[in-house]
């Protein structure tokens, strides 16, 4: 079986690769961006099965399929929650919700293998799924977060949060009271909980609130440096591959 992994988080890709090895499946090829994937598909035989992350560093992975006619079977690997999963079920072999569970992975692979004798093809309507991801209907986003302060639980309204960031394997919010608070979540999970018109993921470590931006300055390597109203613990930099999307988000 010829299998590839398309996943921008390299540690996640390697973890999935190791999990597949335990099932006797060797995914030698791992691609990490839309650009890299397009180049690879133009030069190589298309695989039997693709483990496909939705959000890559330089865009949605659907852009690959909009450019190249790929007939491979697809198993989605996604951090998106229930609002889009029905579309995944209807338009792919299966989906795996991150962090991927070994038992769920084994079931998805078995489902794919059971389809091989019948030579069933999967016609994926990426446009329909993309609409759900980009323009979700009746989507409820987080309005507040509960944090632990000593023995107490404190509620922080979303409007009072300047940014979310990761540091030393922890995820924090920084509030406009000048304090940061540890959260029991990850930036990947937050991506589905934050209102996209208000919060933008500028790099792998930061989400910023548009209302907390005080200034923006050109930075090295075609990047942007963000100045927030009170947060100044470290430089807040828009990654080069995110600058265009960030500027579009501001408008």
N, C-alpha and C positions, 0 to 999 in steps of 0.2 A: 504494500500500500504506500503510495506516494503522498506524504502529508507535509504541509507547511504551516507555520504559525506566523500570523501578522499581529504584532503587539508592540506598542511603543515603549512600554515599561520593560526594560531588559531583564530585571530580576523576575518579573512575572512570567516573561517568556521562557526563561530558563527553568522556572519552577514547573510550568506546564510541560515543558520538554521532559523533565525528569519523571513527572507523573505518567506521561505517555510511555516512557521507557518501561515502567513497571507493568504496563499492559502489553508489552511486546511491540510497540509502535515507535519507529524511529523518525522523528521530525528533525531532519538535518538542517533544513532551511528555516531561518527566522528573519522576518522582515519587520522593520520598525517605523516606517513612514509611508505615506502615499507615494511620494516621489521614488523611494527605493523599490516599492512594490511594482510600480508601473514599469520601471526599468527591468526588473527581474522577469516579469511576465512576458515582456517583449522578446526576451532572449532565451527563455526556458520552456520546456514542456509543462503544460498546466497540470497541477496535482489532482489526485483523486478527491482529496479532502482538505479544506482550509479551516483552521481555527482562527476566527476573525474578530479582532477587537473593533469596537465601533469608533471610538475617538482616538485618533492618532495625533502625533505631535504637530503635523502640518495639515490637519483637516479630518473630515469624516472618511472612513475607509470606503464608503460607497462610491467615492470619486474614482476609485480603481475600476469598478464595474461599469461606471458610466463611460469610461474611456476604452476599455478592453472587454471583448465578449468572452467572458469566463464561464465555463460550464461545470466547474468543480462543485461538489457538494460543500455546504457551509455549515459549521457549528459556530454560532455566535458566542463570544466571551465578552461579557458586558457588566458594567457597574450600574447601568440603568435599571430602575426598579419596575414595579408591576405595570405601570401605565403603558409601556411599550411591549411587554412580553408576549401579549397575544399575537402581535404582528410577527414576532420572532418565531412563535410556534407554527404559524400558518405558512411562513415563507422560508423555512430552513429545516435542516435535519433536526436541530435542537438548539437550545441556548444554555449557556452556563453562566450563572450569576457569580460575580467575583465577591469574595475570594473563592476560587474554585474548590469544590469538595471532590475528593477522590472517588467516592461512590457515584456522585452525579456524573463525573467524567466517564466512568466505566459504563454507565447506562447510556450515555450519549453515543459513545463509540459502538456499543452493541446495537443501538438503533440504526446507526449508519450501516453496519455490517449486515444487518437483516434486510436492508434495502438492495444490497448489491445483486443478489440472485434475480430479483425482479427487474433489475436495471431501471429503477424508478429515478426519474429526474426531478429536480427541485427548481421550480421557476420562481425566482425571488423578485418581488416587486419592491426594489429599493426605494423608489420614489414614495410609496405609501409609508414605508418604515421611516424614511427620512422626515416626512411631514410630522409624524408622531414625535420624533426626537426634537425637531427644531421648533415646532409649533404645537406643543401639547395642549389638549383641551381640558378645561376645568382642572388645571394642575394646582395642587395645594403645596405651597412652599413654606419652609420654616418661618415662623413669625417670632420665635424666641428660643433661647437655649437655656437649659438648666446646667449650672456648674456647681461644683463642690468647693466651699470655702471653709476650711477647717471642718467642723461638725455640722455646718449649715449648708443649705441648698439655696443658691441665688439664681433668680431668673434675669436674663439679659435680653432685652428686646433687640430684634435684628437691626433696627435703625440706629442702635447705639454701638454697633460693631464696625470698626474701621477695616479690619482685615482678618483673615484666617491664615495660619502658616504652620508648616511642619518643621520640627527641630528635634534632633536626637531621638528619632523614632516616636515622638509625641506630636499631637495635633493641638494647636492652641487658637483661641480667639483673642483678639486685642480690642478692648472696648475703649470708648472715648473718655472713660474715667482714668485712663492712663495705666490700666492694669491688664495683664494677660491671664487667661484662664485655660487650664488643661481640659480637653474634651475627650470623651470616650468614643472616638470615631476616626475616620481617615479623610484626607482631602478627596479621595476618589468617591467616597460615599457622600461627602458634602456636595459634590458636583450636581447631584440629583435633588438636593434639598434646598439649594439657594436660588433665589429668583434671578434668572440670567440677565435681566435688564439692569439689575442693581449690582451684582457681583460678577467679577471676571477673573478667570484663572490666568494670571500673567506669566507664570512659569510653573515648574513642578512643585515649588514650595509655597506659593502665595495665591490667595484670592484677595482682591481689593474691592472695597465698596466705592462706587462711583461718587457718592456724596462725600466721601472722606478725602478725595484727591484735592490737594492744595496747589500742586504745580507738577509739570512734566518737563523733563530736560533731555536733550539728545545725549546719548551715551555711546561708548565705544562699540564697534562691530555692529552698527546700524540698530542698536537697541535703544530703549527709553528708560530713563530713571524716573520713578514716581516719588513725589513728596506727599506724604499724608499729613493730615492736620496735627496729629499728636504722636503717631508712631514714628520713631526714629532709631529703633534698636539696631537696624542694619539697613544696607542699601536694598531698595525694592526695585527690581529691574524687570522690565518686560522682555522676555526672551525674543531673540531675533525672528524666529518663525511665528511668533504670536503678535508681532507689531501691527501687521496689516489688519488682523481680526480685531485687535484692541482699538485701533483707530476707527474701524467701522462701528464697533460697540459704543464708542463715545458719541457718535452722531445721532 
